Amino acid sequence: MNRSVKCIQSRIPICLALLILPVSVNYAQSVYGIHDLTHPTRESFLYGHNENLSQLSAGTITEDKNITLLGRALLGPATCATTKGNYAYVGAGGALVIFDISDPEHPTLVSRIYTSGVVEDLALLGDYAFVVTRYNGLWVFDISDPKNPRLVGYIYKGGRRIHIYDNYVYLISGNLEILDISNPENPRELGSFYGPEWGFRGDYAEDVVISGEYAYIACSDGPTPDANWGFWVADISDPAHPKGVGFCDPGYNTPVASVALLGNYVYIVSWQMTIIDVSDPENPYVASEEPFGGFDIFILNDTAYVAGCEFFVLNISNPLIPQLIGRGEHSGGTVHVQDNYAYLSVGYAGLRVIDISDIENQQLVAEYITGGWANDVSVADGYAYVTDPWLRVVDVSNPEATQELGYCETRGYDIEVANHFAYLASGSDGLRVVDVSDSQTPKEVGFPDTTSMYVGSFFIQDSLAFVVANPPGIRIYDISTPEHPNEICQYTVEGWVTDIYASDKYAYLSMFEEGLSILDVTNPREPKVVGSFGINGHSYVVAANDDYAFVGCFSVAHRKNGIMAIDISNLQIPEEVGFAGISGTAEEIFASDGFLYVTSEIGGLRVFDVSNPESPFLIGHYGMMGEGYHERGIYVSGDTIYLASDLGGLHVLKFTPPPPAKGDVNRDGTIAVADVMIVVHIIIWPAITWREYELWAADFNSDGEINALDIVGMIRQILSDNS
């Protein structure tokens, strides 16, 4: 299997206490509508009059090169939820997900529609859902038919909180942005509230609530370096020109989570609840502080619902003296209440429904797991096996109609599948083995003893598993009986191993500070060092192809992150021969058929042509512009790429390398002397085999042969370009 496993950098997301593992899930829900607008085209919208949609279709959201999206699967952590009538609307990863809640205790997923960014918040107005992503804009969906939502509007204004009042969207994007949505399909910018005159020293606005002619804004910083955080009141009677009229400093330093309003009082939740009297908008002041902290607050009539590590229900008929009337252990990131049910978004635990008809005895009655952080993927027999962080099985036989089949509550970060068994690197839980012969009910069947070690990556070759287990270094297991892996070797190294790749009789180790180490594993019970190459910097991932090793690293010499090509034809004297820079730290490398597929934490997926390792040439790119998705694990089969895209789930892609320009024989993007030298080499030694499109590129004069005339033509081209 020609693949490399990612480095052991922690894939464990920074989780809040609210992300508690759920206890049950039903994968039998029928999905009536699955829609993908990640890579929309102008034709896909049919709304040519909308300049914002035209901007979107023109490619402002994506930056792809020779890679196209075939399909998507899995969702992501649930970040927000609201309800209307018989439907719940949930933001999960990069999608708006709609559930039928006519029977709240049995929610059924009826449709999902993807965006090109992670959903932060959403709000409803009439037949429209307004969905905001932090870096990829505000999306407007027609939800008049919840089973078939349609994208009808867009504006490139991202944010993290959204509120609708009258015909205006109030968007928190670090500042307060005000949009006119009198025509929901064509949102327009009106005004914004920011600037040092009103205390915004940076990207600090966290939430807003609107009442009448005023916007009440809670921020995580104040107007001066000495102010901890601030509360502003803005006059929005003229939405195009909001102006500040009041401010107060509650006097402690903590991030603001959410705000709500009842009458003349604004409730702010963070690590505690702060109640601010706004009866005089020009002179707001802290009226009370209460020990009911959380991540979100929802007020209905005289009752406040606070979601956090716990779920508080408060009677606020006396606004300044909230009375605790219910308390549950149900964690949540956001909360929305309808009838006698509370709907909580709970990160990768998804949507939870709490029966609150008996406030003192709240009951969890339903949940739907939306997914988590997709870290890695392996593909076998038409199925994709994804760690996110549980093992999930997806039918990808038809990429345009992917279907999730089952899951196993085994955590993993890196994964490989061989002979109907999935092997998972599970960090402090070691190496885990899962029987996936039944795709709907995969079961964990074994794991070796890796007590007190961190398994971050591994590589399967034939019946051997080469496992990075720090400390002491690597362990080698005989997995001919997968249920009972048999350790045959412990190999101790000085330093920290970040990745391992095995090919034939050699194992290649990426050492964080020491660079590349090469082991002869002809006898896997007694590995021997046969070569090494010191990379001045840090090494993260490694793959090998023929006589070359490729190391994802930070190079001090090159002063950047990138992929280093190392000639290992002479194992005793490895030599750097090429380098290609990338954005961010390399996450995984996959080498196949002269191409190198690389993911990085912020640079998306990149494909390099390494047929000439001395001149790695970028030939393909896929990734969302801005932040939100982090491309993690990859698996390549032919021209199909399976990409684990962190919060974006699984992406199935097609890579179509273009033929090189006529004369660009070495595929470095230019026609230069090096190309002439290669053609001379072909003419003198015609037995050398070149790929068909390289022969096409070398036939500069298109006469069907490669001869001296091609050399003359390329020399003229070079001279012409340099003149």
SVG drawing of the C-alpha trace seen along z (x, -y; Angstrom):
<svg xmlns="http://www.w3.org/2000/svg" viewBox="-46 -59 73 74">
<polyline fill="none" stroke="black" stroke-width="0.4" points="0.0,0.0 1.7,-3.2 0.7,-5.6 2.2,-7.5 0.6,-8.1 0.4,-11.6 2.7,-12.9 1.9,-12.5 0.9,-16.1 -2.1,-15.9 -5.3,-15.5 -7.3,-15.7 -9.4,-18.9 -9.6,-21.5 -12.9,-20.2 -15.1,-22.0 -16.7,-19.9 -19.9,-20.0 -18.6,-17.5 -19.8,-14.4 -20.0,-11.1 -23.6,-10.3 -25.2,-7.0 -27.1,-6.0 -27.6,-6.9 -29.9,-5.8 -28.4,-5.6 -31.7,-4.4 -33.1,-8.0 -34.2,-8.6 -32.4,-11.4 -34.7,-13.0 -32.4,-15.9 -28.6,-16.1 -27.3,-19.2 -23.8,-20.4 -23.0,-24.1 -19.4,-23.9 -18.2,-24.6 -21.1,-26.3 -21.0,-27.5 -22.9,-30.4 -25.2,-27.9 -26.1,-26.2 -27.8,-29.3 -30.0,-30.6 -30.1,-33.9 -27.9,-36.0 -29.3,-39.3 -27.8,-38.7 -24.3,-40.2 -23.4,-38.4 -24.2,-35.0 -22.3,-35.9 -19.3,-36.8 -19.7,-33.4 -19.9,-31.6 -16.9,-33.4 -14.7,-31.6 -14.2,-33.9 -14.8,-31.0 -12.7,-28.3 -9.3,-28.2 -9.0,-24.9 -6.6,-23.8 -7.1,-20.6 -9.1,-19.1 -12.9,-18.9 -15.4,-17.9 -17.4,-14.7 -19.2,-14.4 -19.2,-14.8 -20.2,-12.8 -20.4,-13.2 -21.1,-16.4 -19.3,-17.9 -19.7,-19.3 -23.1,-20.9 -22.5,-24.6 -26.1,-26.0 -29.7,-25.0 -33.1,-26.6 -36.6,-25.4 -39.7,-26.5 -42.9,-24.5 -42.2,-20.8 -38.5,-21.3 -35.2,-21.9 -32.4,-23.6 -28.9,-22.8 -25.5,-24.1 -23.1,-21.1 -19.6,-21.4 -20.0,-22.8 -23.7,-22.2 -27.2,-23.3 -29.0,-20.2 -32.8,-20.0 -34.7,-17.6 -38.4,-16.7 -39.3,-17.1 -43.1,-16.6 -42.3,-13.8 -39.5,-15.5 -38.5,-12.3 -37.7,-10.8 -36.1,-13.5 -35.5,-12.4 -33.0,-14.0 -34.8,-15.1 -32.1,-17.2 -28.7,-18.7 -27.1,-21.4 -23.4,-22.1 -21.6,-25.5 -18.0,-26.2 -17.2,-27.1 -17.9,-26.0 -21.3,-27.1 -21.1,-29.4 -24.7,-30.6 -28.1,-30.7 -31.4,-32.6 -34.8,-32.2 -37.0,-34.8 -40.2,-33.6 -39.2,-31.0 -35.5,-31.8 -32.6,-30.5 -29.6,-32.8 -26.5,-30.8 -23.2,-32.5 -19.7,-31.1 -16.8,-32.9 -14.6,-33.3 -16.8,-32.3 -19.7,-34.6 -23.5,-34.7 -25.7,-32.2 -29.4,-32.6 -31.4,-29.4 -35.0,-29.1 -36.6,-26.6 -40.2,-26.8 -39.8,-23.1 -37.5,-21.9 -36.9,-18.6 -35.4,-20.6 -33.6,-23.7 -32.2,-26.0 -29.4,-28.5 -30.9,-31.8 -28.7,-34.5 -25.2,-35.2 -22.9,-38.0 -19.2,-37.8 -19.7,-38.9 -18.6,-36.3 -19.1,-36.3 -19.8,-34.2 -23.2,-35.4 -26.3,-36.5 -29.5,-38.2 -32.5,-39.3 -34.7,-42.2 -37.3,-43.6 -35.7,-43.4 -32.2,-43.7 -29.4,-41.2 -27.2,-42.2 -24.0,-40.3 -21.2,-40.0 -17.9,-39.7 -15.6,-41.2 -17.6,-44.4 -21.3,-44.9 -22.3,-44.7 -25.8,-45.7 -27.3,-44.2 -30.6,-45.0 -32.5,-41.9 -35.8,-43.5 -35.0,-41.3 -33.7,-38.2 -32.2,-36.9 -30.0,-39.9 -28.7,-41.0 -27.0,-44.4 -24.5,-46.1 -25.9,-49.1 -23.6,-50.1 -21.2,-49.0 -20.4,-49.9 -16.7,-49.9 -13.7,-52.2 -11.6,-53.4 -14.1,-56.2 -16.4,-53.5 -13.8,-51.2 -13.4,-48.6 -9.6,-48.0 -9.8,-44.9 -11.8,-41.9 -13.6,-41.7 -17.4,-41.9 -18.9,-38.6 -22.7,-38.9 -25.6,-41.4 -29.2,-41.6 -31.6,-44.1 -34.6,-46.0 -36.3,-48.9 -33.8,-51.5 -30.9,-50.1 -28.3,-47.3 -26.7,-46.0 -23.2,-44.6 -21.1,-42.5 -17.3,-42.5 -14.3,-40.6 -12.3,-43.8 -12.7,-47.4 -12.0,-50.9 -8.6,-51.1 -5.8,-48.5 -6.9,-48.8 -10.6,-47.8 -11.3,-44.1 -14.3,-43.8 -17.0,-46.2 -20.8,-46.5 -21.9,-49.0 -25.2,-50.5 -25.6,-51.6 -28.4,-53.8 -29.6,-52.0 -32.5,-54.2 -30.6,-54.8 -29.2,-51.4 -26.9,-52.8 -25.2,-55.0 -25.3,-53.4 -23.7,-55.4 -22.6,-54.6 -24.6,-56.2 -23.6,-54.2 -20.9,-52.0 -20.1,-50.2 -17.2,-48.0 -18.4,-45.1 -14.9,-44.9 -13.6,-41.4 -11.8,-39.6 -13.5,-36.7 -14.7,-35.8 -18.4,-36.7 -20.4,-33.7 -24.0,-35.0 -26.5,-37.7 -30.3,-37.9 -32.7,-40.6 -35.9,-40.8 -37.5,-44.2 -34.9,-46.7 -32.3,-44.1 -29.6,-42.4 -28.3,-39.0 -24.7,-38.2 -23.4,-34.7 -19.8,-33.7 -18.2,-32.0 -21.1,-33.7 -24.3,-35.6 -24.1,-39.4 -27.3,-41.4 -27.1,-45.0 -29.8,-47.6 -30.4,-49.4 -33.5,-51.4 -31.3,-54.4 -29.5,-53.3 -26.9,-56.1 -26.0,-55.0 -26.1,-51.2 -24.8,-49.7 -24.2,-46.3 -27.3,-45.6 -26.5,-42.0 -24.1,-39.1 -25.2,-35.5 -23.5,-32.1 -25.1,-30.7 -22.4,-30.6 -22.6,-28.9 -22.1,-29.1 -25.6,-30.3 -28.8,-31.8 -32.3,-31.7 -35.2,-33.6 -38.8,-32.7 -41.5,-34.6 -40.2,-34.8 -37.8,-31.8 -34.1,-31.8 -32.4,-28.6 -28.7,-28.5 -26.6,-25.9 -23.1,-25.1 -21.4,-22.3 -24.8,-22.0 -28.2,-23.1 -29.9,-25.7 -33.5,-26.8 -34.2,-30.1 -37.3,-32.0 -36.6,-35.6 -40.0,-37.1 -38.0,-39.2 -35.2,-40.1 -32.6,-41.0 -33.0,-37.9 -33.0,-34.8 -34.4,-31.7 -33.0,-28.3 -36.0,-26.1 -34.3,-23.3 -30.8,-21.9 -29.6,-19.1 -26.3,-17.4 -27.1,-17.9 -24.3,-19.9 -24.8,-22.1 -23.2,-24.8 -26.4,-26.5 -30.0,-26.2 -33.4,-26.8 -36.7,-26.1 -40.0,-25.2 -43.1,-23.9 -41.8,-21.5 -38.5,-20.6 -35.1,-22.2 -32.9,-21.6 -29.2,-21.7 -26.3,-21.7 -23.5,-19.7 -20.5,-19.7 -19.7,-16.3 -22.4,-14.8 -24.7,-16.6 -28.3,-17.5 -29.9,-16.7 -33.5,-17.0 -34.4,-17.5 -38.0,-17.0 -38.4,-20.0 -42.1,-19.5 -41.0,-18.6 -38.4,-21.3 -37.0,-19.5 -36.7,-16.2 -35.4,-16.9 -35.0,-13.9 -32.8,-13.3 -35.3,-11.9 -33.4,-12.0 -30.1,-12.7 -28.6,-12.7 -24.8,-12.5 -23.6,-14.9 -20.0,-14.0 -16.7,-15.4 -13.3,-16.2 -12.5,-14.1 -8.8,-13.2 -7.9,-10.4 -9.4,-8.2 -8.7,-4.8 -10.6,-3.2 -11.2,0.4 -13.8,2.1 -16.0,-0.9 -16.1,-1.9 -14.4,-4.9 -13.3,-4.4 -13.0,-7.8 -11.9,-8.7 -13.8,-11.7 -12.7,-10.7 -14.9,-7.5 -14.6,-5.1 -17.3,-5.8 -18.0,-3.7 -19.2,-5.5 -20.3,-3.9 -18.5,-5.9 -19.2,-3.5 -21.2,-6.5 -19.4,-9.6 -22.3,-11.8 -24.6,-9.9 -22.5,-8.9 -24.2,-7.1 -23.0,-6.6 -23.6,-3.0 -22.3,-2.5 -19.9,-3.4 -17.8,-2.0 -17.1,-3.7 -13.4,-3.3 -11.4,-6.5 -8.7,-7.0 -6.7,-9.6 -4.8,-7.7 -6.3,-4.7 -5.4,-2.0 -7.6,0.8 -6.3,4.2 -8.1,7.5 -11.4,6.4 -9.7,5.0 -9.2,1.4 -6.2,0.4 -6.4,-2.8 -3.7,-4.9 -5.6,-6.1 -3.1,-8.2 -3.0,-7.2 -5.4,-4.3 -2.7,-2.7 -3.2,-0.7 -6.8,0.6 -8.0,3.3 -11.6,3.2 -13.3,5.9 -15.1,4.1 -16.3,7.1 -19.9,6.0 -19.9,2.4 -23.0,1.5 -21.8,2.9 -18.0,2.7 -16.6,4.2 -13.3,3.7 -11.6,7.1 -8.2,6.5 -5.4,4.2 -1.8,4.8 -0.4,3.6 0.9,0.1 0.6,-1.0 2.1,-4.4 2.8,-5.1 1.3,-7.4 0.5,-5.8 0.4,-8.7 1.0,-6.9 1.8,-3.6 2.2,-1.8 0.9,1.5 3.1,3.6 1.9,7.1 1.5,8.8 3.5,6.3 2.4,3.1 5.2,0.6 3.9,-1.5 5.2,-4.8 4.9,-4.5 6.6,-7.3 8.5,-6.6 10.7,-4.6 10.3,-4.9 8.7,-2.2 7.2,1.2 6.7,3.9 3.8,6.3 2.9,9.4 -0.7,8.9 -1.2,12.1 -3.9,12.8 -5.4,9.3 -7.4,10.1 -4.1,10.8 -1.3,8.6 2.0,10.1 4.8,7.8 8.1,9.0 10.3,5.9 10.8,2.8 13.2,0.4 14.4,-2.4 15.5,-5.7 17.0,-8.9 14.4,-11.6 10.8,-11.7 9.4,-9.8 6.7,-11.8 5.9,-9.4 6.9,-6.1 6.8,-4.8 7.7,-1.2 8.6,0.0 10.1,3.4 12.9,4.0 13.3,0.4 11.4,-1.7 11.8,-5.5 11.4,-7.4 10.6,-11.1 12.4,-12.3 11.1,-15.6 14.5,-17.2 16.9,-14.6 15.5,-14.5 15.3,-11.3 16.4,-7.9 16.4,-4.8 16.1,-1.3 16.8,2.0 13.9,4.2 14.7,7.3 14.7,9.0 11.9,7.1 12.9,8.5 16.3,6.7 16.1,3.4 19.3,1.8 20.1,-1.8 21.5,-2.1 21.2,-5.8 20.2,-9.2 19.9,-12.7 19.8,-15.7 17.2,-18.3 18.1,-21.6 14.6,-22.2 11.7,-20.0 10.4,-16.9 6.7,-15.9 5.8,-13.3 7.5,-11.1 6.9,-9.0 9.2,-7.3 9.1,-6.6 11.7,-4.7 15.1,-6.3 13.7,-9.3 12.3,-10.1 9.9,-13.1 9.8,-14.7 7.3,-17.3 9.3,-19.6 10.2,-23.1 13.6,-23.9 15.8,-26.5 17.9,-26.7 14.8,-27.4 13.2,-29.4 9.8,-27.9 7.6,-24.8 7.7,-22.5 8.4,-19.1 12.1,-18.1 13.1,-15.6 16.0,-13.5 18.0,-11.2 18.4,-7.9 19.9,-5.8 23.0,-5.7 21.6,-5.0 24.9,-5.9 25.0,-9.4 21.4,-10.7 21.3,-14.1 18.7,-16.8 17.9,-17.5 14.7,-19.5 12.3,-21.5 8.8,-22.8 7.3,-25.3 3.9,-25.0 1.7,-27.0 1.5,-25.7 2.7,-22.4 2.5,-19.3 -0.2,-16.9 0.1,-14.0 1.9,-12.8 0.7,-10.3 3.0,-9.3 1.5,-7.7 2.5,-7.4 4.9,-10.3 2.7,-12.6 2.9,-13.7 -0.3,-14.6 0.2,-16.8 -2.2,-18.3 -1.2,-21.0 -2.9,-22.7 -3.8,-25.9 -2.8,-25.3 -5.4,-22.8 -4.5,-19.9 -1.7,-20.3 -0.5,-17.9 3.1,-18.1 4.5,-16.4 7.7,-14.8 8.5,-12.8 11.6,-15.0 12.2,-15.2 14.8,-17.9 12.1,-20.2 8.8,-19.4 6.1,-21.2 2.7,-22.3 0.1,-20.8 -3.1,-20.6 -4.7,-22.4 -7.9,-22.1 -9.0,-24.0 -11.4,-26.5 -10.1,-30.1 -9.8,-31.5 -9.9,-29.4 -12.5,-27.0 -11.6,-23.7 -8.2,-22.0 -7.4,-19.3 -6.0,-16.3 -5.8,-12.8 -5.8,-11.6 -6.2,-8.4 -5.6,-8.2 -6.9,-5.5 -6.3,-6.2 -7.5,-9.7 -9.8,-9.8 -8.8,-11.5 -10.5,-10.9 -9.9,-13.8 -10.7,-14.0 -11.4,-17.7 -11.5,-18.2 -14.8,-20.1 -15.9,-19.6 -16.2,-15.8 -15.2,-13.6 -14.6,-15.1 -14.4,-12.8 -12.3,-14.5 -11.1,-13.9 -7.6,-14.9 -7.1,-15.7 -3.5,-16.6 -3.2,-18.7 -0.5,-17.9 2.6,-20.0 3.1,-23.0 4.8,-22.1 8.5,-22.0 8.2,-21.9 9.5,-18.4 10.6,-18.5 7.2,-20.0 8.7,-22.9 6.3,-25.4 8.9,-27.0 10.7,-26.2 14.3,-26.3 17.8,-24.9 17.0,-21.9 14.2,-20.9 16.7,-21.1 19.1,-18.8 16.4,-16.2 15.5,-16.2 19.2,-15.8 19.2,-12.9 16.2,-11.3 17.8,-11.6 21.1,-10.1 19.5,-7.4 16.2,-6.7 15.5,-3.6 14.6,-5.8 10.9,-5.5 8.9,-8.7 5.3,-9.1 3.1,-9.7 2.4,-13.4 6.1,-14.0 6.8,-12.7 4.1,-15.0 5.7,-17.9 9.2,-17.0 7.9,-16.9 8.2,-20.7 7.7,-21.0 4.9,-18.4 6.3,-16.2 5.7,-13.0 9.4,-12.5 11.9,-13.8 14.9,-15.1 17.3,-18.0 14.6,-20.3 12.9,-20.1 16.1,-21.2 16.3,-24.2 12.7,-25.1 13.1,-25.1 16.3,-27.1 14.5,-29.7 11.7,-29.8 14.1,-30.3 16.0,-33.1 12.7,-34.7 11.4,-34.6 14.7,-36.1 15.0,-38.8"/>
</svg>
